[in-house]
Every structure is written in structure tokens, then in C-alpha cells.
């Protein structure tokens, strides 16, 4: 039977969540060295800020070897898997309710923002402890495992330390909202122009990259501040006004370009991660639906044989 009969829109929220989680794990594994380097650049000291990106990379490799580029990979995989599972589950669940309430077949821009806000808020809260652990492991080159790092942070600094950077992260829910809104609207356009019901993985790769390019370009300064907060061992004031004050202080001390330190590598990493995520996720949804269909067919045949 041809796969043209399969439509990812017909898959349930759990199928999308599992496919998104698997796609996230694969995409972050492929692009992690770039993410690790970006985190290092965002948390450099004033003396290190004088170094170029090339010099930072050279020093990292000379001091710790290639393993430095993969420091914290374990926690990043956990974080990405959990983030994407929660995001896609709530996104698809909320999307179904919104479509039912408004009687629409496709989400418009406003509906995409609404659905993205619900999914993004749930994701930021659930995954924040893992990203705090990842930042510590990456910057401080800890040899401890992810859950041991989480335990050490909660033991030494209190449970609330696991949620450092959460308020900026909740503000940064706008990042995936922008990303997925751009993706969904471009997806609707492509499907309408091609007359297809299914977005191919190659189209998903391209549209995912474009969505992330727009989102990262707009929110990068705030991402830098959130990363700095997660690396601090003291509990920072995370009110929006305090974060804004930190932004202004950084600009006054190091110039406006300090907010964009590492953005070139971050754009490459984020765009590739998002592109691979959408590529794998769209393909995995179709493969999951194909597998479930084969299982249903096999079960039906088994029942007929018993009769």
C-alpha cells in the first residue's frame, strides 16, 4: 500500500511526541560540538572575551582535546529528548482543541502563537533542571553524570537552583513560538502550492531551518543572559526588569556586540539542529504510522485465522 494514504496530521499527540523526542536526540547529537562552543562563548570571562572564536576553539582543543566539544552531551540528549516530547505532545494536543473550537483545518498565525505558548511554557518548566545541569557540565567540564550533577546542585545550592534561568526561559518561549509559527505558515503555503497533504522530510528540513533562523536572530541576546544565569552558583534575580538591567549593564561594560558573541556559530548550530529535527521528526511520524498500520493488519489477520 502506498504511503500517500498516510497523513501526519492524522497521528495522535503521543506519536508526534515520540517522533519529536527521537528526532531531537538525533539532531542534538549531530550538532552538539557547535552547541558546546556557543555555550563556552556565551559564558567567557572578560579576559577571554578579547579572544576570537578561532582562538577559543584552539585553546579548548589544546587544553582538553576533542572531548571538550562533547562535554555535557549526555545531559543535552536528555534535555532535548524531554523538551521535544513535552513540546510536541502539548503542541499537538492544544492544536487539536484549537482546531475543534474554531472549526479550522489549519492553524492560522494567531492560533499557532496560542498553541506554541501553551507547549513552550510546559516545556521550559519541565526541562529547565536538565539544561541547568548541561550548562554546568559544559562550562565547568564536570565528569559527573547528568543526574549526579542535578543532585549536587540541589544539595549544595538548594532545589530552587535547578530552576535558575526559568523566568528568562519562559520569556524565551517566544523563540519556539516564532520558529513553529513560521514553520507552520510556510508549511501551509507549500502544501497549498504543491497540492500535497504530506510535507516531505526535505521540505521539513528547509522550512525548519528558516523558522529557526528568524527565531534565533530575534532572541539571541536574551539567550545569552539566560545561559549566564544558569552558570551562576548564586541565585540571581530573574525578574524581567532584572534581566533587562543585566542586558543594559553588559552593553555598557562590553558594548552591544557582547550580546551577540558566538551568534554566528549559534545560528549554524540552531539552524542545523532545527532542520535535522524537522527532517527526522516528519520522517519518524510517517514511519511510526506505517508500523502501527502493519501491526493493526497483522492483528486483524491473526484474529481471522483464529476464527
N, C-alpha and C positions, 0 to 999 in steps of 0.2 A: 504494500500500500504506500502511496506517495506521501511524503511529509508535507505536501501542500495543504493537507487536511488539518494539520496541526497549527494552532494559533496560540502563541504565548499568552495572549490576553485571557484565554480560557483556563489557564493554570491557576491553582489556588495560591493563597498567600504563603503557605508553608513551602510549596515547590519553589516559588520565587526566592524565598528566604534562604533555602538550602543552596540553590544555584548561585545566589549573590554571595553567600559566605564562602563557597568553594572558589568562585571567581575572584573574590577579594584576596584569599590566601595565595592563589597562584600569581595574581598581579603584583602583590607587595613583595613576594619572593623574587620576582624578576627584576624589580626596580629598587630594591632596598638599599644598595650601596649609595644611590643618589639621595635617598631619604636620610640616611645616616649622615652624609656630608652636609645636607641642608641643616639638620638639627645642630651639628657642630658649628656651622657658620652663624646660626641664629643665637647661639649661647657663648660666643667667644668673648674673651676679656678685652679691655681697652687696648692692651699691647698687641693682642692677636688681630685686632681689627685693622691694624696697619698692614697686615699681610694680604696678598692677593689670594683669590680662591685656589690658584695653582700652587701657591706656597703652602696653604693649609693642607691640601691633599698630599703634597710631597712630605710635609712634616708628619702627617698621620701615618703614611706608609713606612717612612723611615723609623718611626718610633715604635709602632705596633704591628706593622705588616698589613697584609690584606685582611686579616681577621678583624681589624679595627672597623672596616667598612661594613661588617656584618654583626657588630656588637649590638645586642638588643633585638636581633631578628626574631627570636622566639616570641618575645612579648608583642612585637609588631604583627606577627601572624595571628596570635590570639586576639589582639585588638582589632585587626582588620576583619577577621572572621566574625567576631561578635558584633562589631559595628554594622557590617553588611547584613548579617542575619536579622538583627533588630530593625535596621532601616528598611530593608525590603519587605519584611513581614508587616510592619506598621504602615508602610507606604501602600502596599497592595490592599491591605485591609481597609485603610482610610479611603483609598481610591475607589474601592467597591461601594462604600457607603455614600461617598460624594456623588458618584455617577447615578446611584439609585435615587438619592434625594433630588438631584437636579435633572434627572432623566436624560443625561448626556452619554454618548458613546465614547467620546474622547475628552480628556481634561483640557480645559482652556487655561490660559495663563494664571488667572486668579485662583482657580481650583488647584492647579499644580502648586502654587505658593502655599495654600492652606494644607494640602496633604503633606507637602515637604516639611512644613513647620511641625506637625504632629510627629512625623517619623524622625526628623532631625533631633527634636528635643528628647525623645525616648532614647535615641542612640547615644547622644552626648552624655546623658546621665549614666547609662549602663556601662559604657566603655571607658569612662574617664580614669578609673583606677589603673587600667591596663596601659593607657597612654602616659600616665604619670610614671609608672614603672619603666616603660620603654624609654622615656626621656632620661631618667636617672641612669639606666643601664648603658645608654648610648654615650652620654656625655661623660659619665664617671667611670666608664669601662668596667662595670661590675661583673664579676664572674658568677654571681648568684643567679639562680633561675628566676623566672618571672614571678611565681607565687611566693618564693622566698623573699624577693625584693619587696613585694606588696606587704608581706608580713613584717619585714624590718621597718618599712616606712610607718605602718600603723602602730608598731610597738614603740619606736623611737620618737615619732612626731605626732602620734595620735591619729585616730581613724579619719578625722576631717582632712588630714594631709593628702589622702588619696583622691580628694576632690579639688585639689588646687587647680586653678585654671578652668573650673567648671563654668563659672559665670561668663568669662570670655568665650568659652566653648559654646555656651548657649547662644551668645550673640553671633558666633560663627556658624550657627545653624543656617544663616543666610547663605553660606558657601554652598552646601549641597542643594539648598533650595534653588539658588541661581543655576547651579550645574544641571539639576534634574529638570528644571523648568525649560532651560534652553534645549536640553536633550529631547524632552517630550514634544516641544513645539516643532523642532526640526524633524523629529521622527514622524509626527503627524503630516508635515509637509511632504516628506519623502514618500510616505505610504500613499498619500493622495496623488502625488505626481506619477508614481510608478503603478498605481492601481493594485498594489500588493497588500495583503493582510499581515504579512510577517516581515519584520526588519531583519535583514541578513546580518551575520556577525561582522562582516567587513564594513557595512554601513554603521553598525553599532560602534565599531572601533573609531571611525571618523567622527561621528556625532558626539561620542563620549569625550573625545579629545577636545573638540570645540567648546563643549559645555564647561569642561574643567579649565580651559584657557581663560574664558570670561570670568568664572568664579574666583580663580586664584589671583588673577590680576587685580581684582577689585578688593580682595580681603587680605592680601599678604601682610600688610603692616600689623594688623590685629593678630594674625597667626604668629608673628614674631614675638609679640608681647605675651601671648598665651604660653608659648614654649619657654620663655624666660621664667614665667611664674611657676611652671611645673618643675623647673630645675632648682628652684629655691628651697632651702631647708627651713626657712621661716615662713609662717603663714602670712601671705600677702593680702592686702586689701584689694578685693576683686570687684568692688562696685564699678559700674561702667564709668563713673566720674573719675575713679582712681586709675582705671586702665587708661583713660584719655589723658590724665595727668602724666602717667608714665610715658605715654607716647610723645607728649609735648616735651617732657624732660629729655627723652632720648634724642629728639630732633635738636633741642637746644645744645646738648652736650656733644653730639656726634654728627649733626647735620641730617637733613631729610633723607639722604640716601642710606643712612644706617637702618632705616625701617625696611629697606629693600635688599639688605645684604643677603646674598645667596639666592635671590629670586630667579636668576637665570637657571640655576640647577633645579630649584624648586619647581619652576614651570615645566621643565623637561620631565622631572620625576612625576609630578602630579598628572600631567597630560598623558604620559605613557601608562601610569597606573590606572587612571580612569579609562583610557582607551582599551587596555587589556581587560579591565574589569567588565566593561560592557560587552566586549568581544566574547569572553569566556561565559559571562552570565547568560547572554542571549542564546548561545550555543548549548549551554548546560540545561536551560529550561526546555529547549526542544528535545534534547537527548533524554531528559527525565520524563517528559510526556510520552516519548516513543517507548521508553522502558515500561512505564505504567500501562501503556496500551497493550504491549506484548504480554505483560503479566495478567491483565484482565482477560485477554484472548486465551492464554494458557489455562487460566482458572475456569473459564467457560467451557473449554474443550474437556477439561478433567471432569466437570460436572456431567457433561453429556455422556462420557464414557462410563461413569458410574451408573447412569440411568440405563 
